[in-house]
Amino acid sequence: MGDIIVSGPAGRPSSVVNFYKDSVVLITGGTGFIGKVLIEKILRCFEVKRIYLLLREKRNVKAADRLKEIFQEPLFDTIRNNHRDPAGTFAKVVAINTNFTQDQIISESDRELLLSEVTVVLNVMASVKFNECIEAALETNVICSRKLFDMASRMKHLKSIVHVSTFYSTCDRSDIKEQISNDIPFGGHDNILQILSHLQEQEKVQLTPLILGKMPNSYTFSKKCAEVMIQNHYNHLPIAIFRPPIVVSAYQEPIPGWVDNFNGLSGMCVALIQGRVYRGYGDPSYRCHTVPVDYCVSALLTVAAEAAAERAEVPEQRKVPVINFATDANTMLWGEFGREAAAGCETVLGRFFGRYALGVTTSRFVHRLFVWWFILQAAFADLMLVLVGKKRKHLCMVNRIMALEEAACHFSQHSWSAENANMRAIWANLSAEDRKVLPFDIDSLDWKDYFRHFLPGIKAALERCLQRRKSKCA
């Protein structure tokens, strides 16, 4: 395993803050949940020279216009309201029009610009659709990353690269170590793509279980393939693999409880916010590995500085460092999640009953009862809407929650132990100054304090979503 260098002053910058001073950072996945928080954190806390953001045109909205939309979000209010020069700060971020479906993902002029300026690459892009076909998942999570790293390998001033993977990339094992597992079937992802290209759709569906093996979905499988690809082809670069588990709303920065999506645990709490009782299927005694997004981003930024420190001290053929950003020492159980989340209810009555409103059960029968009760409530509510001439919406919401639970059920029905020596070493090596700027010690995180803002954050996200819908209809 490629161990992180933690010897101190001889190898690494005097501080992570100094490492980013006048740096030029290239970010992929900047419109996603982690990506937005990452951009905001860099702009607010570091004196970078420039941030280049690889963005594709989406729904006829150009990359530059998508960037403007991102900066309008409440997430950036702290910079907008408190920074001495918010316009100048936002101007540091430049959108690069990108098309990963092409061999040349950006224009020649943009390519030359990045090759001559970029010092740090943070690869956050990913397709997180658990039910996506294997070909699409491999295309986004492996092939697109390979195109990025091919370009990065030619950057003249490159100091470090961090590839964001997932803690569950080796979830076919109960003990998740900080190392890459090169046991991809059929001789690797290239062979898999070659085989699938000659098959009919039905044949692909039939072959999928054999390809996935013990991996629960195409997302975790493709992330595993990406790690192997990095080890086999890019281990000569100053690259590290960063593995967060389930990433949840912000703890403290920049807004306590901030979240912008309803994936995973946030989506499952929508029922609790709406006053419904629900039981998911899982084992309440199993660990629920989660980290707040602001802790995740702080750790990611620190890993990039460590990867740069390691570059000069390792042989050309090395094992790529892997950092599991997870812990067994301070994590919730699935059975505790609903009770802790209820702490964010506004009323005493809500906090009391909310403790019992959301949870998991090992009984499939009980789970199915709750599912049908959930569906009946939604169907009745939609009927009332139809009778008064309004559009149905409740069954649609139930379908989304069911889809979220189906995607997450594997993780609530299994438990893993986390090796995290590299993560602990990185934290131990941080100066007091860096720890103030980059808090990410999940072993000391106060989960009870965290959950005071969890439900209010989801509720605020629901309100923003409703406002956007109203503005579109206006």
JOQUIPE-V959877 format. One record per residue. N is the residue number from 1. RES is the residue in one small letter. PHI is phi as a letter, one per 20 degrees, with the letter a starting at -180 (* if undefined). PSI is psi in degrees with one decimal (* if undefined). Layout:
n->N res->RES phi->PHI psi->PSI
n->N res->RES phi->PHI psi->PSI
This chain:
n->1 res->m phi->* psi->141.4
n->2 res->g phi->e psi->101.7
n->3 res->d phi->f psi->144.0
n->4 res->i phi->f psi->136.6
n->5 res->i phi->f psi->124.3
n->6 res->v phi->c psi->19.8
n->7 res->s phi->f psi->-16.3
n->8 res->g phi->o psi->-136.7
n->9 res->p phi->g psi->-31.7
n->10 res->a phi->f psi->-33.4
n->11 res->g phi->d psi->-34.3
n->12 res->r phi->d psi->163.7
n->13 res->p phi->g psi->158.2
n->14 res->s phi->g psi->-26.5
n->15 res->s phi->b psi->159.7
n->16 res->v phi->f psi->-35.1
n->17 res->v phi->g psi->-44.9
n->18 res->n phi->f psi->-34.1
n->19 res->f phi->g psi->-39.3
n->20 res->y phi->e psi->-8.1
n->21 res->k phi->f psi->122.0
n->22 res->d phi->m psi->17.2
n->23 res->s phi->f psi->157.7
n->24 res->v phi->d psi->115.2
n->25 res->v phi->d psi->132.0
n->26 res->l phi->d psi->126.4
n->27 res->i phi->c psi->134.0
n->28 res->t phi->d psi->155.6
n->29 res->g phi->m psi->25.9
n->30 res->g phi->f psi->-13.1
n->31 res->t phi->e psi->-3.7
n->32 res->g phi->e psi->178.6
n->33 res->f phi->g psi->-55.5
n->34 res->i phi->f psi->-40.7
n->35 res->g phi->g psi->-42.7
n->36 res->k phi->f psi->-45.0
n->37 res->v phi->f psi->-35.7
n->38 res->l phi->f psi->-47.2
n->39 res->i phi->f psi->-46.1
n->40 res->e phi->f psi->-42.1
n->41 res->k phi->f psi->-45.0
n->42 res->i phi->f psi->-46.0
n->43 res->l phi->f psi->-37.1
n->44 res->r phi->e psi->-31.2
n->45 res->c phi->d psi->-14.3
n->46 res->f phi->c psi->150.0
n->47 res->e phi->e psi->64.7
n->48 res->v phi->f psi->156.5
n->49 res->k phi->e psi->-42.0
n->50 res->r phi->b psi->149.1
n->51 res->i phi->c psi->119.5
n->52 res->y phi->e psi->131.4
n->53 res->l phi->d psi->116.2
n->54 res->l phi->f psi->115.4
n->55 res->l phi->c psi->141.4
n->56 res->r phi->e psi->156.7
n->57 res->e phi->f psi->135.9
n->58 res->k phi->c psi->125.1
n->59 res->r phi->l psi->45.7
n->60 res->n phi->m psi->14.2
n->61 res->v phi->d psi->120.1
n->62 res->k phi->f psi->161.8
n->63 res->a phi->g psi->-45.8
n->64 res->a phi->f psi->-37.3
n->65 res->d phi->f psi->-33.9
n->66 res->r phi->f psi->-37.3
n->67 res->l phi->f psi->-41.1
n->68 res->k phi->f psi->-39.2
n->69 res->e phi->f psi->-38.9
n->70 res->i phi->f psi->-43.7
n->71 res->f phi->f psi->-12.6
n->72 res->q phi->e psi->-9.8
n->73 res->e phi->f psi->151.0
n->74 res->p phi->g psi->-22.3
n->75 res->l phi->g psi->-31.7
n->76 res->f phi->e psi->11.7
n->77 res->d phi->f psi->-34.8
n->78 res->t phi->f psi->-43.4
n->79 res->i phi->f psi->-43.7
n->80 res->r phi->f psi->-36.7
n->81 res->n phi->e psi->-25.2
n->82 res->n phi->d psi->-16.0
n->83 res->h phi->e psi->144.7
n->84 res->r phi->f psi->-26.3
n->85 res->d phi->b psi->72.8
n->86 res->p phi->f psi->-38.6
n->87 res->a phi->f psi->-43.0
n->88 res->g phi->f psi->-35.4
n->89 res->t phi->f psi->-47.0
n->90 res->f phi->f psi->-29.0
n->91 res->a phi->f psi->-14.7
n->92 res->k phi->f psi->-20.3
n->93 res->v phi->e psi->125.1
n->94 res->v phi->c psi->125.7
n->95 res->a phi->e psi->130.8
n->96 res->i phi->d psi->117.2
n->97 res->n phi->f psi->124.9
n->98 res->t phi->c psi->143.0
n->99 res->n phi->c psi->99.0
n->100 res->f phi->f psi->-7.5
n->101 res->t phi->f psi->-12.7
n->102 res->q phi->e psi->158.0
n->103 res->d phi->f psi->-44.2
n->104 res->q phi->e psi->103.2
n->105 res->i phi->f psi->-20.0
n->106 res->i phi->c psi->169.5
n->107 res->s phi->f psi->161.7
n->108 res->e phi->f psi->-39.9
n->109 res->s phi->f psi->-41.6
n->110 res->d phi->f psi->-36.5
n->111 res->r phi->f psi->-47.0
n->112 res->e phi->f psi->-36.0
n->113 res->l phi->f psi->-48.3
n->114 res->l phi->f psi->-40.7
n->115 res->l phi->f psi->-28.1
n->116 res->s phi->e psi->-14.6
n->117 res->e phi->d psi->-36.9
n->118 res->v phi->f psi->136.0
n->119 res->t phi->d psi->-26.3
n->120 res->v phi->c psi->133.9
n->121 res->v phi->d psi->125.5
n->122 res->l phi->d psi->106.3
n->123 res->n phi->e psi->96.3
n->124 res->v phi->d psi->-9.9
n->125 res->m phi->f psi->144.1
n->126 res->a phi->a psi->152.1
n->127 res->s phi->e psi->118.0
n->128 res->v phi->d psi->20.5
n->129 res->k phi->f psi->111.8
n->130 res->f phi->f psi->-27.9
n->131 res->n phi->e psi->14.8
n->132 res->e phi->f psi->149.3
n->133 res->c phi->f psi->153.7
n->134 res->i phi->f psi->-40.5
n->135 res->e phi->g psi->-46.2
n->136 res->a phi->f psi->-40.7
n->137 res->a phi->f psi->-42.6
n->138 res->l phi->f psi->-37.0
n->139 res->e phi->f psi->-47.3
n->140 res->t phi->f psi->-48.9
n->141 res->n phi->e psi->-14.7
n->142 res->v phi->d psi->-60.0
n->143 res->i phi->f psi->-44.1
n->144 res->c phi->f psi->-40.0
n->145 res->s phi->f psi->-36.9
n->146 res->r phi->f psi->-40.6
n->147 res->k phi->f psi->-39.0
n->148 res->l phi->f psi->-46.0
n->149 res->f phi->f psi->-31.0
n->150 res->d phi->f psi->-42.8
n->151 res->m phi->f psi->-41.7
n->152 res->a phi->f psi->-32.3
n->153 res->s phi->f psi->-14.6
n->154 res->r phi->d psi->2.7
n->155 res->m phi->f psi->129.8
n->156 res->k phi->f psi->-28.5
n->157 res->h phi->d psi->23.6
n->158 res->l phi->f psi->129.1
n->159 res->k phi->d psi->-37.8
n->160 res->s phi->a psi->156.4
n->161 res->i phi->c psi->137.8
n->162 res->v phi->c psi->125.0
n->163 res->h phi->d psi->120.9
n->164 res->v phi->e psi->114.3
n->165 res->s phi->d psi->-140.1
n->166 res->t phi->b psi->147.0
n->167 res->f phi->g psi->-24.8
n->168 res->y phi->e psi->16.3
n->169 res->s phi->f psi->-18.1
n->170 res->t phi->c psi->40.0
n->171 res->c phi->f psi->3.7
n->172 res->d phi->f psi->-2.5
n->173 res->r phi->d psi->147.5
n->174 res->s phi->e psi->-23.0
n->175 res->d phi->d psi->108.5
n->176 res->i phi->e psi->108.2
n->177 res->k phi->e psi->164.7
n->178 res->e phi->e psi->65.4
n->179 res->q phi->b psi->159.6
n->180 res->i phi->e psi->136.0
n->181 res->s phi->d psi->107.8
n->182 res->n phi->e psi->72.6
n->183 res->d phi->c psi->42.4
n->184 res->i phi->f psi->131.1
n->185 res->p phi->f psi->167.6
n->186 res->f phi->l psi->25.0
n->187 res->g phi->m psi->12.4
n->188 res->g phi->o psi->170.6
n->189 res->h phi->f psi->-31.2
n->190 res->d phi->f psi->-43.7
n->191 res->n phi->f psi->-39.0
n->192 res->i phi->f psi->-46.6
n->193 res->l phi->f psi->-37.7
n->194 res->q phi->f psi->-43.2
n->195 res->i phi->f psi->-46.9
n->196 res->l phi->f psi->-29.1
n->197 res->s phi->f psi->-18.4
n->198 res->h phi->d psi->2.8
n->199 res->l phi->d psi->154.8
n->200 res->q phi->f psi->163.2
n->201 res->e phi->g psi->-43.1
n->202 res->q phi->f psi->-36.6
n->203 res->e phi->f psi->-36.2
n->204 res->k phi->f psi->-42.1
n->205 res->v phi->f psi->-41.4
n->206 res->q phi->f psi->-32.3
n->207 res->l phi->e psi->-21.2
n->208 res->t phi->g psi->-47.2
n->209 res->p phi->g psi->-34.4
n->210 res->l phi->f psi->-36.3
n->211 res->i phi->f psi->-46.6
n->212 res->l phi->f psi->-34.6
n->213 res->g phi->m psi->-123.5
n->214 res->k phi->e psi->-3.4
n->215 res->m phi->f psi->137.9
n->216 res->p phi->f psi->-22.2
n->217 res->n phi->a psi->171.9
n->218 res->s phi->f psi->-26.6
n->219 res->y phi->f psi->-55.7
n->220 res->t phi->f psi->-36.7
n->221 res->f phi->f psi->-45.4
n->222 res->s phi->f psi->-33.6
n->223 res->k phi->f psi->-37.1
n->224 res->k phi->f psi->-42.9
n->225 res->c phi->f psi->-39.4
n->226 res->a phi->f psi->-38.7
n->227 res->e phi->f psi->-42.8
n->228 res->v phi->f psi->-41.4
n->229 res->m phi->g psi->-41.5
n->230 res->i phi->f psi->-45.0
n->231 res->q phi->f psi->-39.7
n->232 res->n phi->f psi->-31.3
n->233 res->h phi->c psi->-17.0
n->234 res->y phi->c psi->20.4
n->235 res->n phi->f psi->-10.4
n->236 res->h phi->e psi->-12.1
n->237 res->l phi->e psi->159.5
n->238 res->p phi->f psi->68.5
n->239 res->i phi->d psi->144.7
n->240 res->a phi->c psi->152.4
n->241 res->i phi->d psi->125.7
n->242 res->f phi->d psi->124.0
n->243 res->r phi->d psi->95.0
n->244 res->p phi->e psi->153.8
n->245 res->p phi->e psi->-137.1
n->246 res->i phi->f psi->121.5
n->247 res->v phi->e psi->124.3
n->248 res->v phi->d psi->-176.6
n->249 res->s phi->g psi->164.7
n->250 res->a phi->f psi->145.3
n->251 res->y phi->e psi->-53.6
n->252 res->q phi->c psi->-32.8
n->253 res->e phi->d psi->145.0
n->254 res->p phi->e psi->-13.6
n->255 res->i phi->c psi->119.7
n->256 res->p phi->g psi->128.1
n->257 res->g phi->n psi->0.7
n->258 res->w phi->f psi->134.0
n->259 res->v phi->b psi->151.9
n->260 res->d phi->c psi->13.8
n->261 res->n phi->b psi->170.2
n->262 res->f phi->c psi->36.5
n->263 res->n phi->e psi->157.6
n->264 res->g phi->l psi->-133.3
n->265 res->l phi->f psi->-31.6
n->266 res->s phi->f psi->-43.5
n->267 res->g phi->f psi->-36.8
n->268 res->m phi->f psi->-22.4
n->269 res->c phi->e psi->-7.9
n->270 res->v phi->g psi->-38.6
n->271 res->a phi->f psi->-40.3
n->272 res->l phi->f psi->-41.4
n->273 res->i phi->f psi->-35.1
n->274 res->q phi->e psi->8.3
n->275 res->g phi->n psi->20.3
n->276 res->r phi->d psi->152.3
n->277 res->v phi->d psi->134.6
n->278 res->y phi->b psi->146.6
n->279 res->r phi->c psi->116.7
n->280 res->g phi->e psi->171.9
n->281 res->y phi->e psi->122.0
n->282 res->g phi->r psi->-176.6
n->283 res->d phi->d psi->115.3
n->284 res->p phi->f psi->-13.3
n->285 res->s phi->e psi->-2.2
n->286 res->y phi->e psi->152.6
n->287 res->r phi->f psi->141.9
n->288 res->c phi->d psi->92.8
n->289 res->h phi->f psi->112.2
n->290 res->t phi->c psi->155.9
n->291 res->v phi->b psi->141.7
n->292 res->p phi->f psi->148.1
n->293 res->v phi->f psi->-33.9
n->294 res->d phi->f psi->-35.2
n->295 res->y phi->f psi->-40.2
n->296 res->c phi->f psi->-45.3
n->297 res->v phi->f psi->-41.7
n->298 res->s phi->f psi->-41.2
n->299 res->a phi->f psi->-41.7
n->300 res->l phi->g psi->-46.0
n->301 res->l phi->f psi->-36.5
n->302 res->t phi->f psi->-39.6
n->303 res->v phi->g psi->-37.7
n->304 res->a phi->f psi->-40.7
n->305 res->a phi->f psi->-38.8
n->306 res->e phi->f psi->-36.8
n->307 res->a phi->f psi->-35.2
n->308 res->a phi->f psi->-38.6
n->309 res->a phi->f psi->-31.0
n->310 res->e phi->f psi->-22.3
n->311 res->r phi->g psi->-46.1
n->312 res->a phi->e psi->-3.5
n->313 res->e phi->d psi->13.3
n->314 res->v phi->c psi->152.6
n->315 res->p phi->f psi->163.9
n->316 res->e phi->f psi->-42.6
n->317 res->q phi->e psi->99.7
n->318 res->r phi->c psi->166.6
n->319 res->k phi->e psi->126.8
n->320 res->v phi->f psi->130.6
n->321 res->p phi->f psi->139.8
n->322 res->v phi->c psi->132.5
n->323 res->i phi->c psi->110.4
n->324 res->n phi->e psi->109.2
n->325 res->f phi->e psi->68.2
n->326 res->a phi->b psi->160.5
n->327 res->t phi->b psi->149.3
n->328 res->d phi->e psi->-15.8
n->329 res->a phi->f psi->-28.5
n->330 res->n phi->b psi->71.4
n->331 res->t phi->c psi->153.6
n->332 res->m phi->f psi->163.9
n->333 res->l phi->e psi->153.5
n->334 res->w phi->g psi->-33.4
n->335 res->g phi->f psi->-17.7
n->336 res->e phi->e psi->-15.2
n->337 res->f phi->f psi->-50.5
n->338 res->g phi->f psi->-41.1
n->339 res->r phi->f psi->-43.2
n->340 res->e phi->f psi->-39.6
n->341 res->a phi->f psi->-33.7
n->342 res->a phi->f psi->-15.8
n->343 res->a phi->f psi->-19.6
n->344 res->g phi->e psi->1.7
n->345 res->c phi->f psi->147.4
n->346 res->e phi->f psi->-30.7
n->347 res->t phi->d psi->158.6
n->348 res->v phi->f psi->-41.9
n->349 res->l phi->f psi->-41.9
n->350 res->g phi->f psi->-40.5
n->351 res->r phi->f psi->-35.3
n->352 res->f phi->f psi->-53.4
n->353 res->f phi->f psi->-27.4
n->354 res->g phi->f psi->-25.4
n->355 res->r phi->f psi->-25.8
n->356 res->y phi->d psi->0.8
n->357 res->a phi->e psi->-28.6
n->358 res->l phi->c psi->130.1
n->359 res->g phi->a psi->-171.6
n->360 res->v phi->c psi->155.5
n->361 res->t phi->c psi->148.9
n->362 res->t phi->e psi->-5.3
n->363 res->s phi->e psi->116.4
n->364 res->r phi->f psi->-35.1
n->365 res->f phi->f psi->-47.8
n->366 res->v phi->f psi->-40.7
n->367 res->h phi->f psi->-45.1
n->368 res->r phi->f psi->-35.3
n->369 res->l phi->g psi->-45.1
n->370 res->f phi->f psi->-37.3
n->371 res->v phi->f psi->-49.3
n->372 res->w phi->f psi->-35.7
n->373 res->w phi->f psi->-39.9
n->374 res->f phi->f psi->-45.5
n->375 res->i phi->f psi->-41.6
n->376 res->l phi->f psi->-42.4
n->377 res->q phi->f psi->-44.5
n->378 res->a phi->f psi->-41.6
n->379 res->a phi->f psi->-40.5
n->380 res->f phi->f psi->-42.3
n->381 res->a phi->f psi->-39.3
n->382 res->d phi->f psi->-36.6
n->383 res->l phi->f psi->-41.5
n->384 res->m phi->f psi->-38.8
n->385 res->l phi->f psi->-41.8
n->386 res->v phi->f psi->-40.0
n->387 res->l phi->f psi->-27.6
n->388 res->v phi->d psi->12.5
n->389 res->g phi->n psi->21.2
n->390 res->k phi->d psi->165.2
n->391 res->k phi->f psi->140.0
n->392 res->r phi->f psi->144.1
n->393 res->k phi->b psi->-20.1
n->394 res->h phi->f psi->-42.1
n->395 res->l phi->f psi->-35.3
n->396 res->c phi->f psi->-42.5
n->397 res->m phi->f psi->-41.3
n->398 res->v phi->f psi->-41.8
n->399 res->n phi->f psi->-38.7
n->400 res->r phi->f psi->-41.6
n->401 res->i phi->f psi->-40.5
n->402 res->m phi->f psi->-39.8
n->403 res->a phi->f psi->-40.2
n->404 res->l phi->f psi->-42.7
n->405 res->e phi->f psi->-39.0
n->406 res->e phi->f psi->-38.8
n->407 res->a phi->f psi->-33.3
n->408 res->a phi->e psi->-9.0
n->409 res->c phi->f psi->-33.5
n->410 res->h phi->f psi->-35.5
n->411 res->f phi->e psi->-21.2
n->412 res->s phi->e psi->-8.0
n->413 res->q phi->d psi->-0.1
n->414 res->h phi->c psi->159.5
n->415 res->s phi->c psi->145.3
n->416 res->w phi->c psi->152.8
n->417 res->s phi->d psi->146.8
n->418 res->a phi->d psi->122.5
n->419 res->e phi->e psi->130.7
n->420 res->n phi->b psi->35.9
n->421 res->a phi->f psi->-39.3
n->422 res->n phi->f psi->-42.5
n->423 res->m phi->f psi->-44.7
n->424 res->r phi->f psi->-39.0
n->425 res->a phi->f psi->-39.9
n->426 res->i phi->f psi->-44.9
n->427 res->w phi->f psi->-42.5
n->428 res->a phi->f psi->-28.5
n->429 res->n phi->e psi->-9.9
n->430 res->l phi->f psi->142.5
n->431 res->s phi->f psi->164.7
n->432 res->a phi->f psi->-36.8
n->433 res->e phi->f psi->-46.7
n->434 res->d phi->f psi->-36.2
n->435 res->r phi->f psi->-30.1
n->436 res->k phi->f psi->-39.3
n->437 res->v phi->f psi->-33.3
n->438 res->l phi->c psi->66.9
n->439 res->p phi->f psi->121.7
n->440 res->f phi->b psi->22.2
n->441 res->d phi->f psi->91.9
n->442 res->i phi->f psi->-17.0
n->443 res->d phi->f psi->-26.1
n->444 res->s phi->d psi->7.0
n->445 res->l phi->f psi->134.0
n->446 res->d phi->e psi->96.8
n->447 res->w phi->f psi->-33.9
n->448 res->k phi->f psi->-41.2
n->449 res->d phi->f psi->-38.7
n->450 res->y phi->g psi->-44.9
n->451 res->f phi->f psi->-7.2
n->452 res->r phi->f psi->-26.2
n->453 res->h phi->d psi->0.2
n->454 res->f phi->f psi->-58.1
n->455 res->l phi->f psi->-43.5
n->456 res->p phi->g psi->-35.1
n->457 res->g phi->f psi->-41.6
n->458 res->i phi->f psi->-39.8
n->459 res->k phi->f psi->-41.5
n->460 res->a phi->f psi->-37.9
n->461 res->a phi->f psi->-38.7
n->462 res->l phi->f psi->-40.5
n->463 res->e phi->f psi->-40.7
n->464 res->r phi->f psi->-39.3
n->465 res->c phi->f psi->-41.7
n->466 res->l phi->f psi->-40.0
n->467 res->q phi->f psi->-39.8
n->468 res->r phi->f psi->-40.8
n->469 res->r phi->f psi->-40.2
n->470 res->k phi->f psi->-40.3
n->471 res->s phi->f psi->-32.8
n->472 res->k phi->f psi->-34.1
n->473 res->c phi->f psi->-19.6
n->474 res->a phi->f psi->*
